[in-house]
Amino acid sequence: MHNDARTADPAPVEETVAEDAVEPPRPRARRIPRRETLAGLASALVIVAAAGGIVAAGSIAPQPGGSRSIPAALAAVPAGASLGVCPGPARLLEGTEAGTDPQFSPESATANSAVTGAVLSAPGGVLPGSRLSALGGAVAVEIAKSGGRPGEGTGPQDLVAGVLAGHKVEAPTVLGADASAGLKPSAAGALKFTATDGDLQGSAAANCQAPANDLWLAGASTTVGRTSVLVLSNPSSTPATVSLELYGSAGQIQAPASRGLLVAPGTTRTIVLAGLAPGEKQLSVHVRSAGGPVAAAIQQSVLRGLTPGGVDFIAPGAAPAARQVMTGVDIQDAAGIAAITGKGGFDDAGPTLSLTVPGSADAVVEVKLFGRDGQKALPGGGVVTAKAGAVTEVTLAGVPAGHYTVSASSDVSFVAAARVTRGLTAERPADVAWAASGVRLGSQHVVPVPRGGERTLVFGVLENRATISYAPITADGKIRAAATADVAGGTTTSIKVPEKVDESEVVGYVVSASGDAAYGALLLQQEGREDVSTLAFMPAATGQEKVPVTLGY
């Protein structure tokens, strides 16, 4: 280190001088002998050395507490249990009353509601403790005991599965699995409702969702003949205070009764949305919970005169973002859709995209449809301006019949969902389903496959290529050999689910993807009927997380 020692000027001495004083001539500079010069330099070096000692001592002395800087350390967060809340059976609202304590009529004679789920083991075959419980905590079915012994691994990485194959339920339930080896378990479940008689004919399905404090649901309707009931469930031990933000086609709806809704621990609360926002053709609901996290679903049903128009569970989709993707969108023949939607009261019998912009700026949204053979152009061009603070509809009719992936993108964040319809005859019962926006596929997604009907895995890739592997989970707890699909960008691939593999019933899949962004959904239909449901894949279990911890006082 180079030290530049400089001699400070002496402090000025204040003197009183007469105004007429004359400065005397300066004497000639005296020559300083060399010996005196060396002595002065030596003294300067001593002073500099002393100053350096003082600086060094100051650098190692303890600093004041307020000025200390300690780097943030990463602390491991203990892995939590997997928790998924499954909605209860669909029920018909009795009468036309609106409020937060509605009455429901008895179910139809053919109604059936069942939960299907799967829990993956750790490598080596040790299953985490897992169970299906009532919302209040009472265990209905024990899937695996905690600390179970290793089984005979037959799947990828010697994995096995604990399965729940179509357990009948009569109320909301919770599919839970304990953390294992410091990691969050891979588990997922789904509820399927079916009925072949009554006003709720059709099928409805919903994933068992993890409770959260912020949820978005799009696709509700409160016009004549449409019933939307919001179901809030609190599986935690902490009370939840819920507030709802409602968005319609004309903008945000102010409803005083939508604030401060208390959901007690281990209970469900239902809200008839027509009591808060009547006459809305398209309604989106933003659910925010203070205190305990909640699960939310909208039971939606349609009745056109005396003809059932379908039943569905509207599930939360992805949070507001600049791009939303929905797959598993089944679109019928364009001419048939045009004919049915042209009839009075059937304008919502065709496929559509619902866009909700929660911000203060309009969103110019580009909509693309990717089918089996690539992108299909929408008759309207595919570019629409979605108004800020409102819900905008975009028709998806006019393309060839088939399975599609819908991509919507903008420079403004928005929420989206796609309506799927089945039935082209006005005199016969029809069905409806809403495809929620999904997440990009990663590694080891558990996809439960409910029993009965036609079941199809639908994968969509937006750009370039992706390789997707899917390994069947069978009712005997085995994970069978995985098959792979190489999906080109800008296309949608559909894979029919077999009823059995090696004489054992298929109850789910383990799905992983690599390459470019890929999305997936399960499409449920019924041969000979117009039943339809679609389930977006749930996020995969995350590994152990670490968060920065800053110490200070």
C-alpha positions in Angstrom: 0.0 0.0 0.0 1.4 3.4 -1.0 1.1 6.1 1.8 1.3 9.8 0.8 2.4 11.6 3.9 1.7 15.3 3.8 2.6 18.1 6.3 -0.5 19.9 7.5 -0.4 23.7 7.4 -0.1 25.3 10.9 -3.2 26.7 12.4 -3.5 30.4 11.5 -2.6 32.9 14.3 -4.9 35.9 14.6 -2.9 39.2 14.8 -3.9 42.9 15.1 -2.2 45.0 12.5 -2.3 48.8 12.1 -4.1 49.9 8.9 -0.9 51.9 7.8 1.5 49.1 8.7 4.0 48.1 5.9 5.1 44.5 5.6 8.9 44.3 6.1 11.0 42.6 3.5 11.2 38.9 3.8 14.6 37.4 4.8 16.5 35.1 2.5 15.8 31.4 2.9 18.3 29.7 5.2 20.0 26.6 3.9 19.2 23.6 6.0 22.0 21.3 6.6 21.7 17.7 5.4 21.9 16.2 8.9 18.8 18.3 9.9 16.9 17.1 6.8 17.6 13.4 7.6 16.4 13.9 11.1 13.2 15.5 9.9 12.5 12.7 7.5 13.0 10.2 10.3 10.6 12.0 12.5 8.0 12.0 9.7 8.4 8.2 9.3 7.8 7.7 13.0 4.7 9.8 12.8 3.4 7.9 9.7 4.1 4.6 11.3 2.3 5.6 14.5 -0.7 6.7 12.4 -0.7 3.4 10.5 -0.8 1.6 13.9 -3.8 3.6 14.9 -5.6 2.8 11.6 -4.7 -0.9 11.9 -5.9 -1.0 15.5 -9.2 0.7 14.5 -9.7 -1.9 11.7 -9.6 -4.8 14.2 -11.5 -3.1 17.0 -15.2 -4.1 17.4 -17.5 -1.9 15.4 -20.7 -0.4 16.8 -23.6 -2.9 16.6 -25.6 -0.7 14.3 -22.9 -0.8 11.6 -22.2 -4.5 11.5 -23.0 -6.3 8.2 -23.6 -10.1 8.4 -24.2 -12.0 5.1 -27.6 -13.6 4.8 -27.4 -17.3 5.5 -29.6 -19.9 3.7 -31.9 -21.8 6.1 -33.6 -25.1 5.1 -37.4 -24.9 5.4 -38.9 -28.1 6.8 -40.9 -29.9 4.1 -44.6 -29.7 4.7 -47.3 -32.4 4.2 -49.2 -32.6 0.9 -52.8 -31.5 1.4 -55.6 -31.5 -1.2 -59.2 -30.5 -0.6 -61.7 -32.4 -2.7 -65.1 -30.7 -3.2 -68.3 -32.5 -2.2 -70.9 -33.9 -4.5 -72.8 -31.5 -6.8 -76.2 -30.6 -5.3 -79.2 -28.8 -6.8 -80.0 -25.5 -5.3 -83.5 -25.6 -3.8 -85.7 -22.7 -5.0 -84.3 -19.4 -6.2 -83.2 -17.9 -2.9 -79.8 -16.1 -2.8 -77.5 -15.7 0.1 -74.7 -17.4 2.0 -76.7 -20.2 3.6 -78.5 -21.8 0.7 -80.6 -25.0 0.9 -80.1 -27.9 -1.4 -82.5 -30.5 -2.6 -81.8 -34.3 -2.4 -79.5 -35.8 -5.0 -80.8 -37.7 -8.0 -81.2 -41.4 -7.9 -78.2 -42.1 -10.2 -75.8 -39.5 -8.8 -72.4 -40.9 -7.9 -69.4 -39.0 -6.4 -66.0 -40.7 -5.9 -62.5 -39.6 -5.1 -59.5 -41.2 -6.9 -56.0 -40.5 -5.8 -52.4 -41.7 -5.7 -49.4 -41.2 -3.4 -45.8 -41.9 -4.6 -43.2 -43.6 -2.4 -39.7 -42.4 -1.8 -37.0 -44.2 -3.9 -36.8 -47.7 -2.5 -40.5 -48.1 -2.0 -41.2 -46.5 1.4 -44.7 -44.9 1.3 -45.4 -41.8 3.4 -48.3 -41.9 5.8 -51.4 -40.9 3.8 -55.1 -40.9 4.1 -58.5 -39.5 2.9 -60.2 -37.6 5.7 -63.3 -35.6 6.4 -62.8 -31.9 6.4 -63.0 -31.9 10.2 -60.1 -34.4 10.4 -61.8 -37.8 10.9 -60.0 -40.4 8.8 -62.2 -42.1 6.2 -59.6 -44.3 4.4 -56.0 -44.9 5.4 -53.9 -45.2 2.2 -50.6 -46.0 3.9 -49.4 -46.0 7.5 -46.5 -43.8 8.6 -43.2 -45.5 8.5 -44.4 -48.2 6.2 -42.0 -50.9 5.1 -40.4 -50.8 1.7 -42.3 -52.6 -1.0 -41.2 -54.3 -4.1 -40.2 -51.4 -6.4 -41.3 -52.0 -9.9 -41.4 -48.5 -11.4 -39.0 -45.7 -12.2 -36.4 -45.3 -9.4 -38.0 -48.2 -7.6 -41.1 -46.3 -6.8 -44.5 -47.7 -5.7 -47.7 -46.0 -5.1 -50.5 -45.9 -2.5 -53.8 -45.7 -4.4 -57.4 -44.7 -3.7 -59.5 -46.2 -6.5 -62.9 -44.5 -6.6 -63.9 -44.1 -3.0 -67.5 -42.8 -2.7 -67.9 -39.6 -0.8 -70.9 -37.6 0.4 -69.1 -34.4 1.6 -65.9 -32.5 1.0 -62.8 -34.5 1.9 -59.1 -34.0 2.3 -56.4 -36.1 0.7 -53.3 -35.8 2.9 -49.8 -37.3 2.8 -47.0 -36.8 5.4 -43.5 -35.4 4.5 -40.9 -38.1 4.1 -37.1 -37.9 4.4 -37.3 -34.1 4.5 -39.2 -33.9 1.2 -42.7 -33.0 0.4 -44.6 -36.1 -0.9 -45.9 -36.5 -4.4 -49.7 -37.0 -4.1 -52.8 -35.9 -6.0 -56.5 -36.7 -6.0 -59.6 -35.9 -8.1 -63.3 -36.0 -7.5 -65.7 -37.1 -10.2 -69.5 -36.6 -10.1 -71.9 -38.2 -12.6 -75.7 -38.3 -12.9 -77.9 -39.7 -15.7 -81.2 -38.2 -14.4 -82.5 -35.0 -12.9 -81.5 -31.4 -13.5 -77.8 -32.1 -12.8 -77.3 -34.6 -15.6 -73.8 -34.9 -16.9 -70.4 -35.1 -15.3 -68.3 -32.8 -13.2 -64.7 -33.3 -12.0 -62.3 -31.3 -9.9 -58.8 -31.8 -8.6 -58.2 -32.0 -4.9 -56.5 -28.6 -4.5 -54.0 -27.3 -2.0 -55.5 -24.5 0.1 -54.2 -21.0 -0.5 -54.8 -17.4 0.5 -55.2 -16.0 -3.0 -57.2 -17.8 -5.7 -58.8 -16.8 -9.1 -61.8 -18.6 -10.6 -63.2 -17.7 -14.0 -66.3 -18.8 -15.9 -69.3 -18.4 -13.6 -72.6 -17.2 -14.8 -75.7 -15.8 -13.0 -78.1 -15.3 -15.8 -81.6 -17.0 -15.8 -81.2 -20.7 -15.8 -77.6 -20.6 -14.7 -76.7 -21.4 -11.1 -73.3 -20.6 -9.6 -72.5 -21.6 -6.0 -69.1 -20.7 -4.6 -67.9 -23.4 -2.1 -65.2 -22.3 0.4 -63.5 -25.0 2.5 -61.1 -24.4 5.4 -59.1 -27.5 6.3 -56.8 -25.7 8.7 -57.1 -25.1 12.5 -57.1 -21.4 12.0 -60.3 -19.3 11.1 -60.3 -17.8 7.7 -61.8 -14.4 6.8 -62.5 -14.3 3.1 -63.1 -11.3 0.9 -64.3 -11.6 -2.7 -63.5 -9.4 -5.7 -66.1 -9.8 -8.5 -65.5 -8.9 -12.1 -68.2 -8.8 -14.8 -68.5 -7.7 -18.4 -69.0 -4.1 -17.4 -66.3 -3.9 -14.8 -65.7 -4.7 -11.2 -68.8 -5.3 -9.1 -69.1 -3.7 -5.7 -71.0 -6.1 -3.4 -70.9 -5.2 0.3 -71.8 -8.7 1.4 -68.7 -10.0 -0.3 -66.3 -8.9 2.4 -65.4 -10.4 5.8 -66.9 -13.9 5.2 -65.8 -16.1 8.1 -65.0 -19.8 7.4 -64.5 -21.6 10.6 -61.8 -24.3 10.9 -62.8 -27.7 9.4 -65.9 -26.3 7.8 -67.4 -25.3 4.4 -69.3 -22.2 3.5 -71.4 -21.8 0.4 -72.2 -18.5 -1.3 -74.8 -18.1 -4.1 -73.1 -15.7 -6.5 -76.4 -14.5 -7.9 -77.0 -12.8 -4.6 -73.9 -10.8 -5.0 -73.8 -10.2 -8.8 -77.1 -11.1 -10.5 -77.5 -11.2 -14.3 -73.9 -11.6 -15.2 -73.2 -13.6 -18.3 -69.5 -14.0 -17.4 -68.3 -13.6 -13.9 -64.8 -14.0 -12.4 -64.1 -14.3 -8.7 -60.9 -13.3 -6.9 -60.8 -15.1 -3.5 -58.5 -13.6 -0.8 -58.3 -15.2 2.6 -56.8 -13.7 5.8 -55.8 -16.2 8.4 -56.3 -19.8 7.4 -55.8 -20.7 3.7 -58.9 -22.0 1.9 -59.9 -24.2 -1.1 -62.4 -22.8 -3.5 -64.6 -24.2 -6.3 -67.7 -23.0 -8.1 -70.5 -25.5 -8.7 -72.0 -24.4 -12.0 -75.1 -25.8 -13.6 -77.3 -24.9 -16.6 -81.0 -25.5 -17.1 -82.6 -24.4 -20.4 -86.3 -24.5 -19.7 -86.8 -28.2 -18.7 -83.7 -29.4 -20.5 -80.4 -29.9 -18.4 -77.6 -28.0 -20.0 -74.7 -29.4 -17.9 -72.9 -29.3 -14.6 -69.3 -28.5 -13.7 -66.9 -27.6 -10.9 -65.0 -24.4 -11.9 -61.5 -24.8 -10.3 -59.0 -22.0 -9.7 -56.6 -21.4 -12.5 -53.1 -19.8 -12.7 -52.6 -16.3 -11.1 -52.7 -13.2 -13.4 -49.8 -13.4 -15.9 -48.8 -12.2 -19.3 -49.5 -15.7 -20.8 -52.1 -18.3 -20.0 -52.4 -21.8 -21.4 -55.3 -24.2 -21.4 -55.3 -27.6 -22.9 -57.8 -30.5 -23.0 -60.2 -28.1 -24.9 -62.6 -30.3 -26.9 -64.3 -28.4 -29.8 -67.2 -29.9 -31.7 -68.1 -29.4 -35.4 -68.2 -25.8 -36.4 -71.4 -26.0 -38.4 -73.2 -27.8 -35.5 -72.0 -25.2 -33.0 -73.2 -22.3 -35.3 -76.7 -24.0 -35.5 -77.2 -24.6 -31.8 -75.8 -21.2 -30.6 -78.1 -19.5 -33.0 -81.2 -20.7 -31.1 -82.6 -18.5 -28.3 -81.2 -19.3 -24.9 -78.3 -21.3 -26.3 -75.7 -18.6 -26.9 -73.5 -20.1 -24.2 -73.7 -23.6 -25.8 -70.4 -23.1 -27.7 -66.7 -23.0 -26.8 -65.4 -19.6 -25.6 -62.4 -18.1 -23.9 -62.9 -15.9 -20.8 -60.3 -13.1 -20.2 -60.2 -11.1 -17.0 -57.9 -8.1 -16.7 -57.6 -7.1 -13.0 -55.4 -4.1 -13.6 -56.0 -0.5 -14.7 -54.7 -0.9 -18.3 -56.4 -2.7 -21.2 -54.8 -5.8 -22.6 -54.3 -6.6 -26.2 -54.4 -10.4 -26.2 -53.3 -12.7 -29.0 -55.1 -16.0 -28.9 -53.8 -19.1 -30.7 -55.3 -22.6 -31.1 -53.0 -25.6 -31.5 -54.5 -28.8 -32.8 -53.2 -32.2 -33.9 -52.0 -30.8 -37.2 -50.7 -27.4 -35.9 -52.1 -24.0 -35.4 -55.7 -23.2 -36.6 -56.7 -19.7 -37.4 -59.7 -18.2 -35.5 -62.3 -16.6 -37.8 -62.0 -13.3 -36.0 -58.2 -13.2 -36.4 -57.2 -14.1 -32.8 -56.4 -10.6 -31.5 -58.8 -8.9 -29.1 -58.7 -6.0 -26.7 -59.7 -7.0 -23.2 -61.0 -4.1 -21.1 -59.3 -3.3 -17.8 -61.1 -4.4 -14.7 -63.7 -6.5 -16.7 -64.3 -9.9 -18.3 -64.1 -10.2 -22.1 -65.4 -13.2 -24.1 -63.7 -14.6 -27.2 -65.5 -17.3 -29.2 -63.4 -20.4 -30.1 -65.9 -21.7 -32.6 -65.1 -21.9 -36.3 -62.2 -24.4 -36.3 -62.3 -28.1 -37.2 -63.5 -30.5 -34.5 -60.8 -31.9 -32.3 -58.7 -31.5 -29.1 -56.9 -28.2 -28.8 -54.4 -26.3 -26.7 -55.3 -22.6 -26.3 -52.6 -20.0 -25.7 -53.3 -16.4 -24.9 -50.6 -13.8 -24.5 -50.4 -10.1 -23.8 -48.1 -7.4 -22.3 -50.6 -7.0 -19.5 -51.3 -9.6 -16.8 -54.7 -11.3 -17.1 -56.6 -14.4 -16.0 -58.1 -16.9 -18.4 -60.3 -20.0 -18.7 -61.8 -21.9 -21.7 -65.4 -23.3 -21.8 -65.9 -26.7 -23.3 -69.3 -27.8 -24.4 -70.9 -31.0 -25.7 -74.3 -31.5 -27.3 -75.7 -30.1 -30.5 -79.4 -30.9 -30.1 -81.6 -28.4 -28.3 -84.1 -31.1 -27.1 -81.5 -33.4 -25.5 -79.4 -32.9 -22.4 -76.0 -31.3 -22.9 -72.9 -30.8 -20.7 -70.3 -28.1 -20.1 -66.9 -27.9 -18.6 -64.4 -25.1 -17.9 -60.7 -25.7 -18.6 -58.6 -23.8 -16.1 -55.2 -22.3 -17.1 -52.4 -24.7 -16.2 -48.8 -24.8 -15.2 -45.8 -25.8 -17.3 -45.0 -29.5 -16.9 -41.9 -30.5 -15.0 -40.8 -33.7 -13.3 -43.0 -36.3 -11.6 -46.6 -34.9 -11.8 -49.1 -37.3 -10.3 -52.2 -37.4 -12.4 -55.2 -39.2 -10.9 -57.6 -40.8 -13.5 -61.2 -41.3 -12.2 -63.0 -44.5 -13.1 -65.4 -44.9 -16.0 -66.0 -43.5 -19.4 -63.5 -42.4 -22.0 -60.3 -40.9 -20.5 -57.7 -39.0 -22.6 -54.4 -37.5 -21.7 -54.0 -34.3 -23.7 -50.6 -32.6 -24.2 -49.8 -29.3 -25.8 -46.5 -27.8 -26.8 -46.3 -24.2 -27.9 -42.9 -23.9 -29.5 -40.1 -26.2 -30.8 -40.4 -29.7 -29.3 -40.9 -31.5 -26.0 -40.5 -35.1 -24.9 -43.2 -36.3 -22.4 -43.1 -39.5 -20.4 -46.1 -41.1 -18.8 -46.1 -44.1 -16.6 -49.4 -45.8 -15.6 -50.2 -46.2 -11.9 -52.3 -49.3 -11.4 -54.7 -50.3 -8.6 -52.2 -52.9 -7.2 -49.8 -50.0 -6.3 -47.4 -50.6 -9.1 -45.9 -48.0 -11.4 -45.6 -49.5 -14.8 -43.0 -48.9 -17.5 -43.3 -45.4 -18.9 -44.1 -44.6 -22.5 -42.9 -41.4 -24.2 -44.4 -39.0 -26.7 -42.3 -36.6 -28.8 -44.6 -33.6 -29.3 -43.8 -31.0 -32.0 -44.1 -27.4 -31.2 -47.5 -25.8 -32.1 -49.4 -29.1 -31.8 -51.6 -31.0 -29.4 -51.3 -34.8 -28.8 -54.1 -37.0 -27.4 -53.4 -40.4 -25.8 -56.3 -42.6 -24.8 -56.0 -44.1 -21.3 -56.5 -47.9 -21.3 -58.9 -49.4 -18.7 -56.3 -51.9 -17.5 -52.5 -52.6 -17.7 -51.5 -56.3 -17.1 -55.0 -57.0 -15.7 -54.8 -54.2 -13.2 -57.0 -51.1 -13.3 -55.3 -47.8 -14.3 -55.9 -45.2 -11.6 -53.3 -42.6 -12.5 -50.1 -41.6 -14.2 -46.7 -40.2 -13.3 -46.0 -37.6 -16.0 -42.7 -35.8 -16.7 -41.6 -33.5 -19.5 -38.3 -32.2 -20.9 -37.5 -29.8 -23.7 -39.6 -26.8 -24.4 -42.7 -25.7 -22.5 -45.4 -28.4 -22.4 -48.8 -28.4 -20.8 -51.2 -31.2 -19.9 -54.8 -32.0 -19.0 -57.1 -35.0 -18.5 -60.2 -35.0 -20.7 -63.1 -37.1 -19.4 -66.0 -38.1 -21.6 -68.7 -40.9 -21.8 -69.5 -42.9 -24.9 -73.1 -42.5 -26.0 -73.6 -39.4 -23.8 -72.6 -35.8 -24.0 -70.7 -35.8 -20.6 -67.5 -33.9 -20.5 -65.0 -32.7 -17.9 -61.4 -31.5 -18.1 -58.8 -31.4 -15.4 -55.5 -29.4 -15.7 -52.5 -31.2 -14.3 -51.6 -30.1 -10.8 -48.0 -28.8 -10.0 -45.4 -31.4 -9.2 -44.1 -31.7 -5.6 -41.2 -29.3 -4.9 -38.0 -30.3 -3.2 -36.6 -28.9 0.0 -36.5 -25.2 -0.2 -34.0 -22.8 1.4 -34.7 -19.2 2.2 -32.2 -16.3 3.1 -32.2 -15.4 6.8 -30.7 -12.0 7.8 -29.5 -11.5 11.4 -29.5 -8.1 12.9 -30.4 -6.1 16.0 
